[in-house]
Amino acid sequence: MPREAEPSINERAFILQALQENIRLDGRSLEAYRELNISFGEEYGVADVQLGKTRVLTRISSSITAPYPDRKFDGVFTITTELSPIASPAFEVGRPSDLETHLIRTLETTLRRSSALSTESLCLLAGTAVWSLRADVHILDHDGNLIDCACLATLAALRHYRIPDTSVSGGELTVYSVDERDPVPLALLHHPLCVTLNYFEGGEKVVVDAARVEEQCAEGEVVVGANPQGEVCLMQKGGGGEVDAVVLLRCVDLAVAKVRELGKVVDQALVEDAKRRDKGGMSRELQAENAR
């Protein structure tokens, strides 16, 4: 299995010495994110997120399927990830790495198990037909903080996606095309995001949005999943370094503040995309037509 190049002894010593003086290689403060760009495709549910040099593309797709026997009133929501060699030479096709396993579990806990998406709203005919929603997360470039970038891309894609409108009459299900009815947004109950904090010197120094070289020099990481309302969905610690409980509480407070900032960036990107798509102010007319 290919191995990723690690920083040399001199590079590691330089980075650690700079962090002691609150200096990072790219000039950011310890609590600052890299430049964040969010763009959407022509189709609904395609989100491209660039966080510094890290880039993730998420695509949402849907199909009609039978529900699980023990959950007849709930739709299906699955998340899949793809870490290809184009993102990093350490990734191999068809051979899941520990990072991929960690990534998929974190996304599932933050977005699926926290009930961010109302699966009951995906039910079409109880026990017979439900929507099966799938989020395909493609890692295009990896330069650190993959979890935050992937979570941003997945949530943005979910908020951007529009599902075909349906109706039930006499036990018969009708799915309307885009020409017949305007598709409808998903029922999202809250908007959780992940914030990864890497710590050094036993938690004396905590860094937000670490680049890949900083991750390699860190003693460990703390991943916090939360929504803008301050509700924590996930908190997990990786790495072998010890960290005090007070530091963990400080990480949670910092993460919640960052989630609110990131949420505003996603909101703004969605507003700009809606303006781009609303040619001639037709969206209001289509929504009124659906209501009638």
RAMOBEL-V766666 format. One record per pair of residues at least 4 apart in sequence whose ideal C-beta (glycine too) atoms are under 6 Angstrom apart, sorted by the first residue. I is the first residue (numbers start at 1). J is the second residue. Records with the same first field share a line. If there is no record, write none. Layout:
I=J ; J
This chain:
2=89 ; 90
4=90
6=216
7=11 ; 12 ; 213 ; 216
12=217
15=217
18=23
19=200 ; 205
24=28
28=32
30=207
31=208
33=209
34=51 ; 52 ; 209
36=51 ; 265
37=50
38=49 ; 156 ; 269
39=48
40=47 ; 160 ; 273
41=46
44=160 ; 161 ; 162
45=60 ; 157 ; 160 ; 161
46=59
47=58 ; 153 ; 156 ; 157 ; 160
48=57
49=56 ; 149 ; 152 ; 153
50=55
51=149
52=143
53=141 ; 143
54=141 ; 143 ; 149
55=140 ; 141
56=139 ; 149 ; 150 ; 153
57=138 ; 140
58=135 ; 137 ; 153 ; 154 ; 157
59=136
60=135 ; 157 ; 161
61=134
62=131 ; 133 ; 163
63=132
64=129
65=132
67=71 ; 72 ; 130
72=126 ; 127
73=120 ; 123 ; 126
74=119 ; 120
75=119 ; 122 ; 123 ; 130 ; 131
76=132
77=112 ; 117 ; 119 ; 133
78=134
79=107 ; 108 ; 135
80=136
81=100 ; 103 ; 104 ; 137
82=138
83=91 ; 100 ; 139
85=91
87=91 ; 139 ; 140 ; 141 ; 142
88=142
96=100 ; 101
106=147
107=111
108=112
109=113 ; 234
110=192 ; 194 ; 225 ; 233 ; 234
111=116
114=192 ; 233
115=189
116=188 ; 190 ; 192
117=188
118=187 ; 189
121=187
122=130 ; 131
123=130
124=129 ; 130 ; 166 ; 173
125=129 ; 173
129=173
135=154
137=150 ; 154
142=146
143=211 ; 212
144=210 ; 211 ; 212 ; 215
145=196 ; 209 ; 210
146=150
147=194 ; 196 ; 223
148=194 ; 196
151=193 ; 194
156=266
158=186
161=186
162=183 ; 185
163=183
164=175 ; 183
165=176 ; 181 ; 184
166=175
167=174
168=173
176=180 ; 181
181=290
182=286 ; 290
190=227
191=227 ; 263
192=225 ; 227 ; 233
193=259 ; 262
194=223 ; 225
195=224 ; 255 ; 258
196=221 ; 223
197=206 ; 208 ; 222 ; 251
198=207 ; 210 ; 215 ; 218 ; 221
199=203 ; 206 ; 219 ; 220 ; 243
200=205 ; 218 ; 219
201=205
203=243 ; 244 ; 247
210=214 ; 215
219=239 ; 241
220=238 ; 239 ; 241
221=238 ; 239
222=237 ; 251
223=236
224=235 ; 252 ; 255
225=233 ; 234
226=232 ; 255 ; 256 ; 259
227=231
228=259 ; 260 ; 263
230=256
243=247
274=278
278=283
